[in-house]
Amino acid sequence: NAGVTQTPKFQVLKTGQSMTLQCAQDMNHNSMYWYRQDPGMGLRLIYYSASEGTTDKGEVPNGYNVSRLNKREFSLRLESAAPSQTSVYFCASSDRPWGSPLHFGNGTRLTVT
Amino acid sequence: AQSVTQPDIHITVSEGASLELRCNYSYGATPYLFWYVQSPGQGLQLLLKYFSGDTLVQGIKGFEAEFKRSQSSFNLRKPSVHWSDAAEYFCAVGPYNNNDMRFGAGTRLTVKP
């Protein structure tokens, strides 16, 4: 049982480049989330998807877009990467929008130079 | 404004000693409260949660936490720490905007032999 799988694990981008972070879950969860983790700041929600076909902004959505491709997959896109987006990105899922535990992937470490 | 405060950035305890990690929050109503643990290079794993009822909650790996409304606290405790408990611990509070939880900055735990 893989749980939540994120790709890639590591990525280095130059300022202005674009990329998509992929996330897939095999737990049949309805809700999926993208967080970023920065030293001294904990995790902050970028975007979430309460169910297939819906997405909403979280606390720090600027500079990002998301796609809920189907129930399993939720991707995060950086259209024009900036050094401020250097971070560790975590995808998570839960079986309902609120109140149930989050299941996290192992993260993507992104560096923007 | 900081919603969740973990006052201790780093704590070192000896193996076999007791542990208490502090979490204070600011929230307008009765919150949902969580503690997560993160091992190096991994995603976060839920240790325990409080929604309602008994204010002392038991979690996995021998951890417990106590919700104290009067102190706006949800401290994590373990009677006897094992070397494998070395990790980073995050307190989380919510909901915000119906679907978000806010994480503290984390406390890194080092266990001395």
Interface residues (C-beta under 8 A of the other chain):
Chain A: V4 S31 G40 M41 G42 L43 R44 L45 Y48 A50 D56 G58 E59 F90 A92 P97 W98 G99 P101 L102 F104 G105 N106 G107
Chain B: V4 I9 Y32 F34 Y36 G41 Q42 G43 L44 Q45 L46 K49 F51 F90 A92 G94 P95 N98 N99 D100 M101 R102 F103 G104 A105 G106
